[in-house]
Amino acid sequence: MMKKIILHIFVLLTCFSAAAQDFLTKGSIEFEVKLNTKRMFEEMTKGKEDRMMMMGGGEGPEFYVTKKQLLFNGDKTLYRRSGSDPFMGGEGTSVFTDISAGIATFKGSSITTDKVFEDSIRRLRWKIDDETRVIAGFKCRKAVGVMMDSIYVVAFYCPEIVPQGGPEFFAGLPGMILGLAIPRMYTTWFATKVQLEVDEKLLVAPVPAKKEKVYSISEAREAYRKEMGSFLRTNVHNDEIDLTMKGLGGSGIFRRP
């Protein structure tokens, strides 16, 4: 009888262990980010064919593709340029997110802002859909969110990867976001590879340059307005500037010739 009880307990523990292994709490994800430059160019020059010709008529590749990496462990994530991406040789914008604290720390690139600044994690109004898709070998479920009241965001999240993070600063779904599309920005983010190990020493917030500090989002925004001055569009909204500093959007906040 005792042997049967011990055997039964052993089987249960084995089952629990196997089930736990199905859920990932740490690792790294490679993302391919695609910007439809042709569509963006057409939108920027709509109704201004003469300006379009001056800018080269929209010639060039249809898509601009970069690679990004998301490191995660528990409730901490770091989104950064992938080492395999040779573009410009710079670091680009990086985002460290403390999910439990609800804080994201950004380090801008040379074309956005060179400051390190913090902001609360923006919570989108997500609506979960029944549609599923396999991304990088993981079954994901679709969700649609709204940003800034009018910008639709389509996400595919994976419940098997526990941290509720994702590329850039997107978070708040019941699992890791492996696919993302923002039609209005002509940009998609899709995972191409998920690895189960991560160097935990890399999961730290960006450090400001010497004699600099970590700015609040409002301080960074005010400094950006002063730096860009007359280049900015009249009455540009704070949220638009915030997105630009965080590495999204950008062209729409500037005056057009």
DRENDO-1510 file (C-alpha; in Angstrom, 1 decimal, always signed):
<recs>
REC; n; res; u; v; w
REC; 1; MET; +0.0; +0.0; +0.0 .
REC; 2; MET; +2.8; +2.4; +1.0 .
REC; 3; LYS; +4.6; +1.7; -2.3 .
REC; 4; LYS; +1.4; +2.6; -4.2 .
REC; 5; ILE; +1.1; +5.9; -2.3 .
REC; 6; ILE; +4.7; +6.8; -3.0 .
REC; 7; LEU; +4.3; +5.8; -6.7 .
REC; 8; HIS; +1.2; +8.0; -6.9 .
REC; 9; ILE; +3.0; +11.0; -5.4 .
REC; 10; PHE; +5.9; +10.5; -7.7 .
REC; 11; VAL; +3.6; +10.5; -10.8 .
REC; 12; LEU; +1.9; +13.7; -9.6 .
REC; 13; LEU; +5.1; +15.5; -9.0 .
REC; 14; THR; +6.4; +14.4; -12.4 .
REC; 15; CYS; +3.2; +15.8; -14.0 .
REC; 16; PHE; +3.5; +19.1; -12.2 .
REC; 17; SER; +7.1; +19.4; -13.2 .
REC; 18; ALA; +6.3; +18.8; -16.8 .
REC; 19; ALA; +3.5; +21.3; -16.7 .
REC; 20; ALA; +5.7; +23.9; -15.2 .
REC; 21; GLN; +8.3; +23.4; -17.9 .
REC; 22; ASP; +5.6; +24.4; -20.5 .
REC; 23; PHE; +5.6; +28.0; -19.1 .
REC; 24; LEU; +8.7; +30.2; -19.7 .
REC; 25; THR; +9.7; +32.9; -17.3 .
REC; 26; LYS; +13.1; +33.9; -18.7 .
REC; 27; GLY; +14.8; +33.9; -22.1 .
REC; 28; SER; +15.4; +36.1; -25.1 .
REC; 29; ILE; +13.4; +36.8; -28.2 .
REC; 30; GLU; +14.6; +38.0; -31.7 .
REC; 31; PHE; +12.2; +40.4; -33.5 .
REC; 32; GLU; +12.1; +41.4; -37.1 .
REC; 33; VAL; +10.8; +45.0; -37.4 .
REC; 34; LYS; +9.4; +46.0; -40.8 .
REC; 35; LEU; +8.5; +49.5; -41.8 .
REC; 36; ASN; +6.6; +49.9; -45.1 .
REC; 37; THR; +8.6; +52.9; -46.3 .
REC; 38; LYS; +6.7; +53.1; -49.6 .
REC; 39; ARG; +3.3; +53.5; -47.9 .
REC; 40; MET; +4.7; +56.0; -45.4 .
REC; 41; PHE; +6.2; +58.0; -48.2 .
REC; 42; GLU; +3.0; +58.1; -50.2 .
REC; 43; GLU; +1.1; +59.3; -47.1 .
REC; 44; MET; +3.6; +62.0; -46.4 .
REC; 45; THR; +3.4; +63.3; -50.0 .
REC; 46; LYS; -0.3; +62.8; -50.6 .
REC; 47; GLY; -1.5; +65.7; -52.9 .
REC; 48; LYS; +2.0; +67.1; -53.3 .
REC; 49; GLU; +3.3; +65.4; -56.4 .
REC; 50; ASP; +5.9; +68.1; -57.0 .
REC; 51; ARG; +7.4; +67.5; -53.5 .
REC; 52; MET; +7.3; +63.8; -54.1 .
REC; 53; MET; +9.5; +64.2; -57.3 .
REC; 54; MET; +11.9; +66.4; -55.4 .
REC; 55; MET; +12.3; +63.6; -52.8 .
REC; 56; GLY; +13.1; +61.0; -55.4 .
REC; 57; GLY; +9.6; +59.9; -56.4 .
REC; 58; GLY; +9.5; +57.2; -53.7 .
REC; 59; GLU; +12.2; +55.1; -55.3 .
REC; 60; GLY; +14.0; +52.6; -53.1 .
REC; 61; PRO; +13.1; +49.4; -51.2 .
REC; 62; GLU; +9.5; +48.9; -50.2 .
REC; 63; PHE; +10.4; +47.8; -46.7 .
REC; 64; TYR; +13.0; +48.9; -44.2 .
REC; 65; VAL; +13.8; +45.9; -42.0 .
REC; 66; THR; +15.7; +45.9; -38.7 .
REC; 67; LYS; +16.3; +43.4; -36.0 .
REC; 68; LYS; +15.6; +43.8; -32.3 .
REC; 69; GLN; +16.1; +41.7; -29.2 .
REC; 70; LEU; +13.9; +41.3; -26.1 .
REC; 71; LEU; +15.5; +39.9; -22.9 .
REC; 72; PHE; +13.3; +38.9; -20.1 .
REC; 73; ASN; +13.5; +37.3; -16.6 .
REC; 74; GLY; +10.5; +37.4; -14.3 .
REC; 75; ASP; +9.0; +40.8; -14.3 .
REC; 76; LYS; +12.0; +42.6; -15.9 .
REC; 77; THR; +12.5; +43.0; -19.7 .
REC; 78; LEU; +15.0; +44.8; -21.9 .
REC; 79; TYR; +14.2; +45.7; -25.5 .
REC; 80; ARG; +17.2; +46.7; -27.6 .
REC; 81; ARG; +18.9; +46.6; -30.9 .
REC; 82; SER; +20.0; +43.1; -31.9 .
REC; 83; GLY; +23.7; +42.5; -32.2 .
REC; 84; SER; +23.0; +41.0; -35.6 .
REC; 85; ASP; +21.6; +44.3; -36.9 .
REC; 86; PRO; +24.3; +46.4; -38.6 .
REC; 87; PHE; +22.2; +49.5; -39.3 .
REC; 88; MET; +24.2; +52.7; -38.4 .
REC; 89; GLY; +26.3; +50.8; -35.9 .
REC; 90; GLY; +24.6; +52.6; -33.1 .
REC; 91; GLU; +22.5; +51.2; -30.2 .
REC; 92; GLY; +19.2; +52.8; -31.2 .
REC; 93; THR; +16.4; +53.2; -28.7 .
REC; 94; SER; +16.4; +50.8; -25.8 .
REC; 95; VAL; +13.6; +50.2; -23.2 .
REC; 96; PHE; +14.0; +48.6; -19.8 .
REC; 97; THR; +10.6; +47.6; -18.2 .
REC; 98; ASP; +9.9; +46.7; -14.6 .
REC; 99; ILE; +6.4; +45.2; -15.1 .
REC; 100; SER; +5.5; +44.8; -11.4 .
REC; 101; ALA; +6.5; +48.4; -10.7 .
REC; 102; GLY; +4.8; +49.7; -13.8 .
REC; 103; ILE; +7.8; +51.8; -14.9 .
REC; 104; ALA; +9.7; +51.8; -18.2 .
REC; 105; THR; +13.1; +53.4; -18.6 .
REC; 106; PHE; +14.1; +54.6; -22.1 .
REC; 107; LYS; +17.4; +55.5; -23.7 .
REC; 108; GLY; +16.8; +57.4; -26.9 .
REC; 109; SER; +18.8; +57.1; -30.1 .
REC; 110; SER; +20.7; +60.0; -31.8 .
REC; 111; ILE; +17.7; +60.7; -34.0 .
REC; 112; THR; +15.1; +60.9; -31.2 .
REC; 113; THR; +16.7; +62.1; -27.9 .
REC; 114; ASP; +20.0; +61.3; -26.2 .
REC; 115; LYS; +18.4; +61.5; -22.8 .
REC; 116; VAL; +17.5; +58.6; -20.4 .
REC; 117; PHE; +14.0; +59.1; -19.1 .
REC; 118; GLU; +11.3; +57.2; -17.3 .
REC; 119; ASP; +7.5; +56.9; -17.9 .
REC; 120; SER; +4.8; +54.7; -16.5 .
REC; 121; ILE; +3.8; +51.7; -18.6 .
REC; 122; ARG; +1.0; +52.8; -20.8 .
REC; 123; ARG; -2.0; +50.5; -20.4 .
REC; 124; LEU; -3.9; +50.1; -23.6 .
REC; 125; ARG; -7.6; +49.1; -23.8 .
REC; 126; TRP; -7.1; +45.6; -25.1 .
REC; 127; LYS; -9.9; +43.4; -26.5 .
REC; 128; ILE; -9.0; +39.8; -26.8 .
REC; 129; ASP; -10.1; +37.9; -30.0 .
REC; 130; ASP; -10.5; +34.2; -30.7 .
REC; 131; GLU; -8.1; +34.3; -33.6 .
REC; 132; THR; -4.8; +32.4; -33.1 .
REC; 133; ARG; -1.5; +32.3; -35.0 .
REC; 134; VAL; +1.8; +30.4; -34.5 .
REC; 135; ILE; +4.7; +32.7; -34.2 .
REC; 136; ALA; +8.3; +31.5; -33.8 .
REC; 137; GLY; +6.9; +28.0; -32.9 .
REC; 138; PHE; +4.5; +29.3; -30.2 .
REC; 139; LYS; +0.7; +29.5; -30.4 .
REC; 140; CYS; -0.4; +33.1; -29.9 .
REC; 141; ARG; -3.8; +34.7; -29.4 .
REC; 142; LYS; -4.9; +37.9; -31.0 .
REC; 143; ALA; -5.8; +41.1; -29.2 .
REC; 144; VAL; -6.7; +44.6; -30.5 .
REC; 145; GLY; -5.9; +47.8; -28.5 .
REC; 146; VAL; -6.3; +51.5; -29.0 .
REC; 147; MET; -3.5; +54.0; -28.3 .
REC; 148; MET; -4.0; +57.8; -28.1 .
REC; 149; ASP; -7.8; +57.3; -28.7 .
REC; 150; SER; -7.4; +56.6; -32.4 .
REC; 151; ILE; -4.3; +54.5; -33.2 .
REC; 152; TYR; -5.2; +50.8; -33.5 .
REC; 153; VAL; -2.6; +48.2; -32.3 .
REC; 154; VAL; -3.0; +44.5; -33.3 .
REC; 155; ALA; -1.0; +42.1; -31.0 .
REC; 156; PHE; -0.5; +38.4; -30.8 .
REC; 157; TYR; +0.5; +37.2; -27.3 .
REC; 158; CYS; +1.7; +33.9; -26.0 .
REC; 159; PRO; +0.3; +32.7; -22.6 .
REC; 160; GLU; +3.1; +30.1; -22.4 .
REC; 161; ILE; +5.6; +32.9; -22.0 .
REC; 162; VAL; +4.5; +34.3; -18.6 .
REC; 163; PRO; +5.9; +37.9; -18.4 .
REC; 164; GLN; +3.3; +40.4; -19.6 .
REC; 165; GLY; +5.7; +42.4; -21.8 .
REC; 166; GLY; +6.5; +42.8; -25.4 .
REC; 167; PRO; +8.5; +44.8; -28.0 .
REC; 168; GLU; +9.0; +48.5; -27.5 .
REC; 169; PHE; +6.9; +49.6; -24.5 .
REC; 170; PHE; +3.8; +47.4; -25.2 .
REC; 171; ALA; +2.6; +45.3; -22.3 .
REC; 172; GLY; -0.5; +44.3; -20.3 .
REC; 173; LEU; -1.7; +41.2; -22.0 .
REC; 174; PRO; -1.8; +37.8; -20.2 .
REC; 175; GLY; +1.4; +36.6; -21.8 .
REC; 176; MET; +4.4; +37.9; -23.9 .
REC; 177; ILE; +3.6; +39.7; -27.1 .
REC; 178; LEU; +5.3; +38.0; -30.0 .
REC; 179; GLY; +3.6; +39.8; -32.8 .
REC; 180; LEU; +2.6; +43.4; -33.2 .
REC; 181; ALA; +1.2; +45.6; -36.0 .
REC; 182; ILE; +0.4; +49.3; -36.0 .
REC; 183; PRO; -1.3; +50.0; -39.4 .
REC; 184; ARG; -1.2; +53.8; -39.0 .
REC; 185; MET; +2.5; +53.6; -38.6 .
REC; 186; TYR; +3.0; +51.1; -41.4 .
REC; 187; THR; +5.1; +49.0; -39.0 .
REC; 188; THR; +5.1; +45.3; -37.8 .
REC; 189; TRP; +7.1; +43.5; -35.1 .
REC; 190; PHE; +7.2; +39.7; -35.3 .
REC; 191; ALA; +9.3; +37.2; -33.3 .
REC; 192; THR; +11.6; +35.0; -35.4 .
REC; 193; LYS; +13.3; +33.1; -32.6 .
REC; 194; VAL; +12.8; +32.4; -28.9 .
REC; 195; GLN; +15.6; +31.1; -26.7 .
REC; 196; LEU; +15.2; +29.8; -23.2 .
REC; 197; GLU; +18.3; +31.3; -21.7 .
REC; 198; VAL; +19.3; +34.9; -20.9 .
REC; 199; ASP; +22.3; +36.6; -19.4 .
REC; 200; GLU; +20.7; +38.2; -16.3 .
REC; 201; LYS; +23.6; +40.7; -16.0 .
REC; 202; LEU; +22.3; +42.4; -19.1 .
REC; 203; LEU; +18.9; +43.0; -17.6 .
REC; 204; VAL; +19.6; +46.5; -16.1 .
REC; 205; ALA; +18.1; +49.9; -16.8 .
REC; 206; PRO; +20.0; +52.3; -19.2 .
REC; 207; VAL; +22.5; +54.6; -17.5 .
REC; 208; PRO; +22.6; +58.3; -18.3 .
REC; 209; ALA; +25.8; +59.9; -19.6 .
REC; 210; LYS; +28.2; +61.5; -17.2 .
REC; 211; LYS; +26.8; +64.7; -15.6 .
REC; 212; GLU; +23.3; +63.7; -16.8 .
REC; 213; LYS; +20.4; +62.3; -14.9 .
REC; 214; VAL; +17.3; +60.1; -15.4 .
REC; 215; TYR; +14.6; +62.5; -16.5 .
REC; 216; SER; +10.9; +62.2; -16.0 .
REC; 217; ILE; +8.8; +62.0; -19.2 .
REC; 218; SER; +7.6; +65.6; -18.7 .
REC; 219; GLU; +11.2; +66.9; -18.3 .
REC; 220; ALA; +12.4; +65.0; -21.3 .
REC; 221; ARG; +9.4; +66.3; -23.4 .
REC; 222; GLU; +10.0; +69.9; -22.3 .
REC; 223; ALA; +13.7; +69.6; -23.3 .
REC; 224; TYR; +12.8; +68.1; -26.6 .
REC; 225; ARG; +10.3; +70.9; -27.4 .
REC; 226; LYS; +13.1; +73.5; -26.7 .
REC; 227; GLU; +15.7; +71.6; -28.8 .
REC; 228; MET; +13.4; +71.2; -31.8 .
REC; 229; GLY; +11.7; +74.6; -31.5 .
REC; 230; SER; +10.4; +75.9; -34.8 .
REC; 231; PHE; +10.8; +72.5; -36.5 .
REC; 232; LEU; +7.8; +71.2; -34.7 .
REC; 233; ARG; +4.3; +71.3; -36.1 .
REC; 234; THR; +2.0; +73.9; -34.5 .
REC; 235; ASN; +0.0; +72.5; -31.6 .
REC; 236; VAL; +1.7; +69.2; -31.7 .
REC; 237; HIS; +0.3; +67.0; -28.9 .
REC; 238; ASN; +2.4; +65.8; -25.9 .
REC; 239; ASP; +1.6; +62.1; -26.7 .
REC; 240; GLU; +3.0; +62.5; -30.2 .
REC; 241; ILE; +6.3; +63.9; -28.9 .
REC; 242; ASP; +6.4; +61.1; -26.3 .
REC; 243; LEU; +6.0; +58.4; -29.1 .
REC; 244; THR; +8.8; +60.1; -31.1 .
REC; 245; MET; +11.2; +60.1; -28.1 .
REC; 246; LYS; +10.4; +56.4; -27.5 .
REC; 247; GLY; +11.3; +55.6; -31.1 .
REC; 248; LEU; +7.9; +55.4; -32.7 .
REC; 249; GLY; +6.3; +57.8; -35.2 .
REC; 250; GLY; +8.3; +61.0; -35.7 .
REC; 251; SER; +7.7; +62.5; -39.1 .
REC; 252; GLY; +4.1; +63.7; -38.3 .
REC; 253; ILE; +5.3; +66.0; -35.5 .
REC; 254; PHE; +7.4; +68.2; -37.8 .
REC; 255; ARG; +6.4; +71.1; -40.1 .
REC; 256; ARG; +6.1; +70.3; -43.7 .
REC; 257; PRO; +7.7; +72.6; -46.3 .
</recs>
